[in-house]
Amino acid sequence: MTTKRKKKMSARRRRHRRNRILFTILICAGIIGCCALAFFQLKKGHDLDLSHSYLETYVFSETEEVTAQMKAQPFALDLCVTSGDVPSDTITLNGNEKGALFDIDDKKVVFGEDMFEKVYPASITKIMTAILAVKYGNMDDVVTITQEDVTLEEGSQMVGFQAGDNVTMDELFHGLLVYSGNDCAMAIARHIGGTVEQFVAMMNEEVRSIGATGTHFVSPHGLHDENHYTTVYDIYLMLNEAITYPYFVETMQLGNYIITYTRGEETLTARLDATDHYLTGEESAPAGVTVLGGKTGTTSAAGSCLAILSQNRYGEPFVSIVMKAVNKITLYSDMNKLLSEINS
């Protein structure tokens, strides 16, 4: 073989070797890029940007975009699903309490006790009232309080409105979620539904649409009625739906709120402290757990109840629910048992 031919073959081998090295580098870079993208998407999911969980945008023409709620997807696609209770070796609730813990990212029921048994929701009802308020209400609307709104059973939680007061829907919404005002629930229901009865019909229609088949409402506030009931699992479905609305998530995190309304020519204000003791600092969550908010409920028949959204130290979201606690001490003790599991 001539020297010239040997040089050509040597050059060809060098080119092949160089191409193999470049190809290997490109493959490695692609793998690293995919891993980085996956990590970014995972981290993004843990930042609790839940505002668009059910939203898709469709472009029908160059000038028309439509954003629609994707209810046509398989119902359980984004839900924690179980056919029965889920016991835990490390969680034991006190007495007759019922409760559950849901891992939102992994779509997993971590723990569940009597999840499908009938319970009275008390003011946890207001999660559904709030959903309809956001879905169908205009927060700039001014609502005039009527006597019907403030004529409720003695001792019920009230902001303190009088018939004839004027309040925006935005203020009513904050009074509903932060302070759990029953007068706020009545005013919202009447304004959106036309009548409270029609609003309650809307509540029952909406709750069926999200799959909560063990629930029946008779009021927008949850004051006790034998025919007003739900289940722990249905409460999870309601809160899971509610947190798809950014306005709900923003409001439920407030530890207090200064409500403003008018009475004749006078502008009145009142400080409303949250009913959730985690938000007011009266109770502390386990180390590494951030309570983002949710909804409380208390009546003599329902006991002390709480449904909340939390994050563990990695930013992963969980829903935890305790119902029928004998008092608030037991309620927060049991809730901390559930929250202690989310960093394990």
N, C-alpha and C positions, 0 to 999 in steps of 0.2 A: 504494500500500500504506500502510495506516495506521501511525501511530507505535507503537500498541499491538501490532500484528501483527509489526512489525520487531523490537520488544523480545523477543517470544516466540521468534522464529526465532534471534535472537542468543543467548538463554539456552539454547535447544536445542543450538546448535552448541557452546557452552561445555561443556554436559554431555557431549556426544559426545566432545569433545576430552579432557575429564577422564577419561572411561571408557576411552578408548584409551590414555591415559598409565598409568592404573591397571593395565589389562590387560598393557601392555608390562612394567611393573614386576614383576607376578606371574610372567610368563613368564621374565624374567631371573632372578628369585629361584629359580624352579624349576630352571632350568639350573644355577645356581650350587650349589644344594643337591644335585643329582644328581652334579655334578663332585666336590663335597666328600665325598659318600658313596662314590663310586668310589675316590677317593684313600685314604679311610679303610680300605676293604676291601683295597686293594692293599698299604697299609702293614701292615695286620693280617696278611696272608699272608706278609710278609717278617719278621715277628717270630718265625718258626719255632715257632709253636704248632701242632705236628704231631700233637698227642695225639688228635685226633678226625677224622683224615682219612677214615676208612672208617665212621664211626659215624652212625647215624640213630636218632631216637627216635620210636616210634609210640605213639599214645594209643588203646587199644582200648576203654576205658570211662573213667568219671570217676575210677576208683580204680586203673587198671592202665596202666602205661607199660612198654614194652619197648624196650630199646636193643639193636640188632642190627647185626652187621657186614654191610655191603652188598656181598657178593661177587657179587650177581646183576647188577650194572652191567656194561656192556661192559668186557671185560677190560683193554683198553689205554687206557681213558678217562683215567686219571691217571698214565700211565707214559711214560717216554722210549722211543720205539720207533724202530728202524732195521732195515733188511733186510740190512745189511752193515757193514763197517768205515767209519769216518768219518775221513778224513785231515785233517791240519792243516799249513799252511805254517809254523807257528811252534812246533810240538811235535814233537820227535824223541826217542823213548825209547832208552835204551842197550841194546846187545846183543840178547838174546832176550826182554826184558821185554814183557809184555802189559799193556795198561791202557786206561782210559777216563775220560771226564769227562762228567757228566750235570747239566744245568740243571734243577733240580726244578720251579721256578716255570713256566718256559716249556715244560716237557716236551720237552726237546731234548737229543740226544746231540751235545755240542760236539766231542768227539774220541773215537775208538775204534780200537784196534789189536789185531787178533787176538782180538776180543771173544767169539767163539763157538768158539774152540779149547779143547780139554780142558786143564785145569790142575789141579794138586793144591792144595787150599785150605789145608792145614795147619790152624792154629788159627782161621782165619776161619770154619771149620766151626761154631765156638761161637756165631756169630750165630743159627744155626738152633736150637742147643741152648737159647739164651737166649729165643728166641721161644716155644718150647714150655714153658719154665719159667714164663714170665709168663702164658701162655695157660691152662695147666692146673695150675699149682702154687699152693700156699698158702704165702706167704712166712713165716708163723708156725710152720709145721711144723718139728719137730726131727728131723733125720736122723742115724742112727747109722752111722758110717763102717765099712765092711767091708774085709776083706783084698783083695777084688777091686778096690775103689776105688783102692788104693794100690800094687797090683802091676802096674806099667806099665814100659815099656822104660827102660833106664838113661839118665839124662840128661834125661828129659822134665821139663817145668815142673810143679812140685808145690808146694802150699802147705806141706805137711809134716804132714798128718794121720796118725794111727795108727788101726788098727782098734780100734773101741770108743769113739772120740771122738764127742761129740754136737755137732752144728752145725745152726743154723737154715737154712732154705732162703734166707732173706735174706742171710745171711753167705756161703753157697755161691754165690749169684748174683753177689755182689760179687767173690768170689775168681775166679769164672769170667770176668767181663768186664774187671775192672781188671788182674788179675795173670795171666789166662789159665791158671789152674790145671787141669791134666788130672784131678787127683783130684776137684776140684769138679764137673767135667763128668760123671765116672763116677757120683758120688753123686747128682747131680740126675737123671741118666738112670735109674738104678735105682729111685729114689724115685717118679718120675712114671710110668715105664713098667712098673714091676713087675720087669722085667728089662731089662738094657741092650739086648738084642736087640729086645725089643718097642718100646723107646724109639726105636731106630734105624728101625724100621718106621714109627713115627709121624713121624719126621723126613722120610723119603722121601715119605710121603703129604702132609705139609704143604708140602714144596718143590714138589710137582706142583701143588698147589692155587693157588700163586701164579704158576704158569707157568714155573717154572725146570726145563725139560725136559732140560737138558744136565748135570744133577747126579745123582750117586748117592752115598749115604753108607753107610759100614759101621761108623762109630763116632761117639760124641758129642764127641770131642776133636780128631780130625783127624791123629793120628799116622799116618805114611805107610802106605798100602795101595794097591796098583795099582787096586783097584776102588772107591776113594774119590776122587771127582773132581768138578769143577764147571767153570764158564766165568766169564769176567769179567762178562758180561751177567747171568748168574744170581746172581752176588754182589751186583750192583746191585739185583736184584729182592728178594733176602733183606734187604739193609740198608734198602731202601725200605719193606719190610713191618715191619721191626723198629722203625723210628722212629715208627710209629703208636702204639707203647706208651710212655707217658710214663716209666714206671719204667726202661725200657731207656735212653731218652735221658738221664735224670738220672744213671744209673750210668755210662754210657760216657764222661761228661765228667770223671770223677774222675782226678786225677793220682796219688793214692795212697789207701789205705784201711787202717784198723786192723781186722783181722778178730779176732773173739772166738769162742771155743768152749770146751767143757769136756772134761776128761780125768779121769774119776773124780770126785773132789771138788774138783779144781783147775780154776780158770778161767785159760785161756791166751789171750794176744794175740800178734799178729804184724803188723808193718807190711808192706803189699804195695804196691810201686811199680808204676805203670802200665807196660805194655810199649810203649805209644805214646810215642815220644820228643817229640812235640809237646806232649803233656800234662805231661811231666816237665820240660820246658824244655831238654832236651838238643838239640833241634832247633828252629829258628825258621821259621815260615811267612812267605811274602812279605808286604810291608807292605799293610795294609788287609784281610788275610785272618784270620778267626778259625776255628781248628780246634775243632770241638765234640766230636770223638771218633769212635770206630769200633772196628775190630778189626784186630789184627796177626796174622801167622802166619809161622812159620819151621820148615822142616825141610830136610834136605840135598836131597831131591827137589823140594820146592816152591820152594826159595829163600826170599828175604825178601819178604814180602807185606804189603800194607796197604790197607784200605778205610775211608774216613773221610767224615764229614759236615762241611762247612764253610760259612761265610757270607762273602760279600764285604762291602765297606765300606757297601753299601746294605742289608745284612741279608738278601740273597737267598741261598737255600740251594743247595748243589751237593754231589753225591757224586762222589768221585774214587777210583780203584782202580789200584794197581800190583801186578803179580804177577811172580814169577820173577826178581826182582833178584838179582844175584850176591852182594850183601852189603848191609848196612844203609846204608852211605854212598851207594851207588848208588840204593837204594830211596828215600831222602829227597831226593836230588838230582832224581830223576825225578818224585817227588810234587810238589816245588816247581815244576817245569815246568808241571804241570797246574794247580796253584793260582795260578800267575802269570797264567793266562788268565781267571780269574773276575772280575777287575776291569777287563778290557779292553772 
